Amino acid sequence: MRLTATTALLASAPLLLVLTACNPAVKSTTPAIDVVMPILQTEMVCPICGEPVTELDEAAYFESYPVYCKGRDNARQFASLELKQRARLGADQVLPQKGIANRTCPLTGETLDARAAAVTYEGTVIGFASAADANQFRSLKAERKAKVIAQWKAEQAG
């Protein structure tokens, strides 16, 4: 007996129904990417000497973010510091490049340093003390996220 295309399709229809029931339609398979816009800095200071700097001055780097220093010696000194100290000293220049305006973590209350992780929440970029804190916030349900942010803003205002 020869199967025609129609017969084959009719024979496989129950299987297709079962498979689609097990795998409901997905809205989109395209990953969503949050584009973080940097905050334009009007004034920057050298993290080593505290003098004003511009983008034309020497740069050292924290991760992939430039940290401008007054002179090559200060840039080298910055680059030679331990990670924790570079993160603390470079925060004033790196956080705006990440689009982060807040200075404390909404979950832990810690002061942010250059290692802060950015999360876009309701169109606003919020910085978290670590990637783990950012992931914990992302995993919360919408109402819990709103409660955390409301409590954090109340603490900032008070």
C-alpha positions, -999 to +999 in steps of 0.1 A: +000+000+000+014+034-010+010+063+013+002+097-002+013+129+013-022+135+026-024+101+042+010+106+059-001+140+072-033+127+086-015+098+102+010+122+119-016+148+130-022+132+165+015+132+171+018+169+162-011+177+185+007+159+214+040+176+207+025+211+205+006+205+238+039+196+255+057+226+241+034+257+242+041+285+218+069+309+229+064+346+224+099+351+209+131+331+207+151+363+202+169+372+234+161+406+249+191+428+253+190+458+276+210+487+260+225+507+288+232+543+279+262+558+298+257+589+319+276+619+305+300+631+331+306+669+334+335+666+358+360+638+364+388+636+389+420+615+389+414+586+413+451+589+425+457+626+429+422+641+429+429+667+401+404+673+374+409+652+342+393+649+308+391+622+282+423+636+267+443+626+298+460+592+303+437+563+308+441+531+329+414+505+327+390+488+351+377+458+332+370+474+298+361+508+312+387+537+309+396+555+341+413+588+333+442+598+354+464+630+356+496+618+339+511+585+330+526+579+365+491+581+381+476+558+355+504+532+361+499+536+399+461+530+395+467+500+373+491+484+398+466+486+427+447+455+440+413+449+423+393+458+454+411+492+457+409+499+420+371+491+421+367+516+450+388+544+435+375+540+399+338+539+409+332+576+402+342+572+366+331+536+359+296+537+373+284+565+350+299+545+320+277+516+331+247+539+332+244+535+370+233+566+390+227+551+424+254+547+450+240+520+472+228+484+464+190+481+468+194+445+483+223+448+506+227+486+512+264+483+504+282+513+487+287+505+450+322+502+435+333+498+399+324+460+401+286+469+403+262+451+380+236+471+361+199+459+359+173+478+339+141+479+359+111+498+345+133+518+322+158+528+348+193+514+353+199+503+389+233+492+402+237+462+424+268+455+446+276+422+427+264+401+398+249+377+424+228+405+438+217+415+403+207+379+395+189+376+428+169+407+420+161+395+384+148+362+399+122+380+421+085+382+411+073+416+399+055+425+431+086+416+452+108+436+429+085+466+433+085+462+471+124+460+473+128+491+451+101+511+471+118+502+504+152+511+491+139+545+478+123+552+511+156+545+529+174+568+505+149+596+511+149+592+549 
